[in-house]
Amino acid sequence: MPENTVMKEQLCGQKQILVLFGSPHKSGTTARLLEAFLEPFPNAKIQSVNAFERNIAPCNACNVCTTAEKCSIADFDEIDSLLRGADVIVVATPVYNLSFPAPLKAIVDRTQRYFSARFSLGLRPPIEKHKLAALLVTAGSLDLDGADIISRQLKMVFSVMNTSIEGRAVWAGTDSDKGCQTFAAAAKSAKDLALAIKSKL
């Protein structure tokens, strides 16, 4: 088989992972947990949306998406394209006041267009390609309430995006002296989740 044919086949079979990154720190605890998750995917095409860098505008409830399959604010168009093409969506975020940091919450809220596509326009599903998702959460507190709330929010969002959450990995207590001691367990949880997802691709 010609070499160029082999390369084309490899590219066609390359899995696409989209990371929605919600931390303002590129090398912080959330980034470390993400690195552990991505380790089992050395050949995947990984694309990342840094919420703090993108500064996506919040949903303003203009209702344009209830009449057409689009959003009135163009800054989400590229993210929409990435979401549609991904095989795996990874949401990596710290906990801020029991929820997402504001820049990532804005991205989450802009997925209202998929609810409108489903319930106002009757598109079933609004996104054709099925995808798997993982949630990676870091928290300064040992309390898991924030991770639980974020999990519930994403479960609802993904319910109209043809996306199933396969699990989560949480690194809690990062603000305490125990933080470094628990990273090994959190990293293992992230890698195990990645391997479970990889086995389904």
C-alpha positions as CSV (number, residue, x, y, z in Angstrom):
1,M,0.0,0.0,0.0
2,P,1.4,3.4,-0.9
3,E,2.8,5.5,2.0
4,N,0.5,8.5,1.3
5,T,-2.6,6.1,1.4
6,V,-1.5,4.8,4.8
7,M,-1.1,8.4,6.1
8,K,-4.5,9.4,4.8
9,E,-6.1,6.3,6.5
10,Q,-4.3,7.2,9.8
11,L,-5.5,10.8,9.6
12,C,-9.1,9.6,8.9
13,G,-9.0,7.4,12.0
14,Q,-7.5,10.0,14.3
15,K,-9.7,10.7,17.2
16,Q,-10.5,14.3,18.0
17,I,-10.5,15.5,21.7
18,L,-11.9,18.9,22.5
19,V,-10.8,20.3,25.9
20,L,-12.9,23.1,27.5
21,F,-10.4,24.5,29.9
22,G,-11.8,26.6,32.7
23,S,-8.8,27.6,34.8
24,P,-7.0,31.0,34.6
25,H,-3.7,29.1,35.4
26,K,-2.2,27.3,32.4
27,S,0.1,25.3,34.6
28,G,-2.0,24.9,37.8
29,T,-3.7,22.0,39.4
30,T,-6.4,21.8,36.7
31,A,-3.7,21.6,34.0
32,R,-1.9,18.9,35.9
33,L,-5.0,16.8,36.2
34,L,-5.7,17.3,32.5
35,E,-2.2,16.2,31.6
36,A,-2.8,12.9,33.4
37,F,-6.0,12.4,31.5
38,L,-4.5,13.0,28.1
39,E,-1.5,10.8,28.7
40,P,-3.3,7.7,27.2
41,F,-4.1,9.6,24.0
42,P,-0.6,10.2,22.4
43,N,-2.0,10.0,18.8
44,A,-5.2,11.9,19.2
45,K,-5.8,15.4,17.7
46,I,-6.3,17.6,20.8
47,Q,-7.9,21.0,20.5
48,S,-8.3,23.3,23.5
49,V,-10.6,26.2,24.2
50,N,-9.2,28.3,27.1
51,A,-12.2,30.0,28.5
52,F,-10.3,32.8,30.1
53,E,-8.5,33.6,26.9
54,R,-11.6,33.4,24.7
55,N,-13.8,35.6,26.9
56,I,-17.0,34.3,25.2
57,A,-20.0,36.6,25.7
58,P,-22.8,35.3,27.9
59,C,-26.1,34.2,26.5
60,N,-28.4,37.3,26.3
61,A,-31.6,35.4,25.8
62,C,-32.2,37.1,22.4
63,N,-34.1,33.9,21.2
64,V,-32.6,34.0,17.7
65,C,-31.8,30.3,18.2
66,T,-35.5,29.5,18.6
67,T,-36.1,30.5,15.0
68,A,-32.9,29.4,13.2
69,E,-30.0,27.0,13.9
70,K,-27.6,29.7,14.8
71,C,-26.5,32.2,17.5
72,S,-26.8,36.0,17.2
73,I,-23.2,36.3,18.7
74,A,-20.5,35.0,16.3
75,D,-17.9,34.4,19.0
76,F,-19.3,30.9,19.6
77,D,-19.2,29.8,16.0
78,E,-15.8,28.2,16.1
79,I,-16.6,26.4,19.4
80,D,-19.8,25.1,17.8
81,S,-17.7,23.6,15.0
82,L,-15.3,22.0,17.4
83,L,-18.1,20.5,19.5
84,R,-19.7,19.0,16.4
85,G,-16.5,17.4,15.2
86,A,-15.2,16.1,18.5
87,D,-15.2,12.4,19.5
88,V,-14.4,13.2,23.1
89,I,-15.2,16.4,25.1
90,V,-13.2,17.0,28.2
91,V,-14.3,19.7,30.6
92,A,-11.4,20.6,32.9
93,T,-12.3,23.2,35.6
94,P,-11.7,24.4,39.1
95,V,-14.6,25.0,41.4
96,Y,-15.6,28.6,41.9
97,N,-18.4,29.1,44.4
98,L,-19.8,25.6,43.9
99,S,-19.9,26.1,40.1
100,F,-17.8,26.9,37.0
101,P,-15.6,30.0,36.8
102,A,-17.5,32.7,35.0
103,P,-15.7,32.5,31.6
104,L,-16.5,28.8,31.3
105,K,-20.0,29.2,32.6
106,A,-20.6,31.6,29.7
107,I,-19.6,28.9,27.3
108,V,-21.9,26.4,29.1
109,D,-24.8,28.9,28.9
110,R,-24.2,29.5,25.2
111,T,-25.2,25.8,24.6
112,Q,-28.7,27.1,24.9
113,R,-28.7,27.0,21.1
114,Y,-28.8,23.2,21.2
115,F,-31.8,23.2,23.6
116,S,-33.6,25.5,21.2
117,A,-32.6,23.4,18.2
118,R,-34.0,20.3,20.0
119,F,-37.2,21.8,21.5
120,S,-38.0,24.8,19.2
121,L,-36.7,23.6,15.9
122,G,-37.4,19.8,16.4
123,L,-33.8,18.7,15.5
124,R,-33.3,15.2,17.0
125,P,-30.4,15.3,17.9
126,P,-29.2,18.8,17.3
127,I,-25.6,17.4,17.0
128,E,-25.5,14.3,14.8
129,K,-22.1,12.8,15.8
130,H,-22.3,11.0,19.2
131,K,-19.5,11.8,21.6
132,L,-18.1,10.8,24.9
133,A,-17.3,13.2,27.7
134,A,-15.2,13.4,30.8
135,L,-15.3,15.9,33.7
136,L,-12.1,16.8,35.5
137,V,-12.5,19.0,38.6
138,T,-10.1,20.6,41.0
139,A,-11.2,22.1,44.3
140,G,-9.4,23.9,47.1
141,S,-11.8,22.4,49.6
142,L,-12.2,18.7,50.4
143,D,-15.9,19.2,50.0
144,L,-17.3,17.6,46.8
145,D,-20.5,19.7,46.6
146,G,-19.1,21.9,43.8
147,A,-18.1,18.8,41.7
148,D,-21.6,17.4,42.2
149,I,-23.3,20.6,41.1
150,I,-21.0,20.9,38.0
151,S,-21.7,17.3,37.2
152,R,-25.5,17.9,37.3
153,Q,-25.2,21.0,35.1
154,L,-23.1,19.1,32.5
155,K,-25.4,16.1,32.5
156,M,-28.3,18.4,31.5
157,V,-26.3,20.3,28.9
158,F,-25.0,17.1,27.2
159,S,-28.5,15.6,27.2
160,V,-29.3,17.6,24.1
161,M,-25.8,17.4,22.5
162,N,-25.8,13.6,21.8
163,T,-23.0,13.4,24.4
164,S,-22.7,11.0,27.3
165,I,-20.6,11.7,30.4
166,E,-18.5,8.6,31.0
167,G,-17.3,9.7,34.4
168,R,-15.3,12.3,36.4
169,A,-12.0,12.7,38.2
170,V,-11.8,15.0,41.1
171,W,-8.7,16.4,42.8
172,A,-10.0,17.9,46.0
173,G,-8.2,19.7,48.9
174,T,-5.7,21.4,46.6
175,D,-5.5,24.4,49.0
176,S,-4.4,22.2,51.9
177,D,-1.2,20.5,52.8
178,K,-2.8,17.2,51.7
179,G,-3.2,18.5,48.1
180,C,0.1,17.1,46.8
181,Q,-0.4,13.8,48.6
182,T,-3.8,13.2,46.9
183,F,-2.7,14.1,43.4
184,A,-1.4,10.6,42.7
185,A,-4.9,9.3,43.4
186,A,-6.6,12.0,41.4
187,A,-4.2,11.4,38.5
188,K,-4.8,7.7,38.6
189,S,-8.6,8.3,38.5
190,A,-8.1,10.6,35.5
191,K,-6.0,8.1,33.6
192,D,-8.4,5.2,34.4
193,L,-11.3,7.4,33.1
194,A,-9.3,8.1,29.9
195,L,-8.5,4.5,29.3
196,A,-12.2,3.6,29.8
197,I,-13.2,6.2,27.2
198,K,-10.4,5.1,24.8
199,S,-11.7,1.5,24.9
200,K,-15.1,2.7,23.6
201,L,-13.7,4.8,20.7
